[in-house]
């Protein structure tokens, strides 16, 4: 499975009849120096994470806030609202990411029954 995510920044709103997908339908807008991404239209097979096993339903609504406090740093906070799965909306702790300069973006492919990992060299 080869996944990509589009975030539309042209002012559109999410249609009410959007086709449900794994990554939902995302629209974004700038709020000062913060990119606010609003995502709806998930299918009912989405998981919020694979480490703690937090499920989600087709009612999932996620608002992410991306901010670059200084060069090389990215902060992301997400608010999760899924009334079919959780009693009330909740917000993640701030996730911190670092820029990896002089590197390439690599394509990520999720393949079921993947058997190559034990044979890969490197980190």
C-alpha positions as CSV (number, residue, x, y, z in Angstrom):
1,X,0.0,0.0,0.0
2,X,1.5,3.3,-1.0
3,X,-0.1,6.2,0.9
4,X,0.1,10.0,0.4
5,X,-1.8,12.8,2.0
6,X,-3.1,16.0,0.4
7,X,-3.8,19.1,2.4
8,X,-5.8,21.6,0.4
9,X,-4.8,25.2,1.2
10,X,-7.1,27.0,-1.3
11,X,-9.9,27.9,1.1
12,X,-12.2,24.9,0.3
13,X,-14.3,23.2,3.0
14,X,-14.8,19.5,3.4
15,X,-17.8,18.3,1.4
16,X,-20.5,16.5,3.3
17,X,-20.5,13.5,0.8
18,X,-16.7,12.9,0.8
19,X,-15.6,9.4,0.0
20,X,-14.2,7.9,3.3
21,X,-10.4,7.1,3.1
22,X,-7.6,5.9,5.4
23,X,-6.1,9.4,5.8
24,X,-9.3,11.4,5.5
25,X,-9.9,14.7,3.6
26,X,-7.7,17.5,4.9
27,X,-8.0,21.3,4.5
28,X,-5.6,23.8,5.9
29,X,-5.3,27.5,6.7
30,X,-2.7,29.7,8.4
31,X,-3.3,31.2,11.8
32,X,-0.4,33.5,12.3
33,X,2.7,31.3,12.1
34,X,0.7,28.0,12.7
35,X,-0.6,25.8,10.0
36,X,-4.0,24.5,11.1
37,X,-5.1,21.3,9.3
38,X,-8.7,20.1,9.6
39,X,-9.3,16.5,8.6
40,X,-12.6,14.6,8.3
41,X,-13.9,11.8,6.1
42,X,-12.0,8.9,7.6
43,X,-13.1,5.3,7.0
44,X,-13.9,3.1,9.9
45,X,-10.6,1.2,9.7
46,X,-8.3,4.0,10.8
47,X,-6.2,3.7,14.0
48,X,-4.8,6.7,15.7
49,X,-1.6,4.9,16.5
50,X,-0.2,1.4,16.5
51,X,1.7,1.6,19.8
52,X,-1.2,2.1,22.2
53,X,-3.9,0.8,20.0
54,X,-6.2,3.8,20.0
55,X,-9.1,3.0,17.6
56,X,-11.2,5.5,15.6
57,X,-14.5,5.4,13.7
58,X,-15.9,7.1,10.6
59,X,-16.9,10.0,12.9
60,X,-13.2,10.9,13.5
61,X,-12.4,14.6,13.2
62,X,-8.7,15.7,13.7
63,X,-7.4,19.2,14.0
64,X,-3.6,19.4,13.8
65,X,-1.5,22.5,14.5
66,X,2.0,22.6,12.9
67,X,4.4,25.3,14.1
68,X,8.1,26.0,13.4
69,X,9.4,27.8,16.5
70,X,12.9,28.1,15.1
71,X,14.8,26.7,12.1
72,X,15.2,23.0,12.2
73,X,12.3,22.4,14.7
74,X,8.7,21.4,14.1
75,X,6.0,21.1,16.7
76,X,2.7,19.3,16.1
77,X,-0.3,19.2,18.4
78,X,-3.5,17.3,17.4
79,X,-7.0,17.5,18.8
80,X,-9.0,14.3,18.4
81,X,-12.8,14.3,18.3
82,X,-14.6,11.0,17.7
83,X,-17.9,10.8,19.5
84,X,-18.4,7.2,18.5
85,X,-15.2,6.1,20.2
86,X,-14.3,8.7,22.9
87,X,-16.5,10.3,25.6
88,X,-15.0,13.8,24.8
89,X,-12.4,15.4,22.5
90,X,-8.8,15.2,23.7
91,X,-5.5,16.8,22.7
92,X,-2.1,15.1,22.2
93,X,1.0,16.3,23.9
94,X,3.2,18.4,21.7
95,X,5.3,16.3,19.4
96,X,8.8,17.6,18.5
97,X,10.5,16.9,15.2
98,X,14.0,17.9,14.0
99,X,15.0,18.8,10.5
100,X,17.4,16.2,9.0
101,X,19.5,18.5,6.8
102,X,21.4,17.1,3.7
103,X,19.0,14.1,3.5
104,X,16.4,13.0,1.0
105,X,12.7,12.3,1.5
106,X,12.2,8.6,1.1
107,X,9.0,7.0,-0.2
108,X,7.2,5.0,2.5
109,X,5.4,1.9,1.4
110,X,3.3,-0.3,3.7
111,X,3.2,-3.8,2.5
112,X,1.3,-6.6,4.2
113,X,3.3,-9.7,4.8
114,X,6.5,-7.7,4.4
115,X,9.6,-9.9,4.8
116,X,12.5,-7.6,3.8
117,X,13.1,-5.9,7.2
118,X,15.4,-8.6,8.7
119,X,17.6,-8.3,5.5
120,X,17.9,-4.5,5.6
121,X,21.3,-3.0,6.5
122,X,21.6,0.4,8.3
123,X,19.4,2.3,10.7
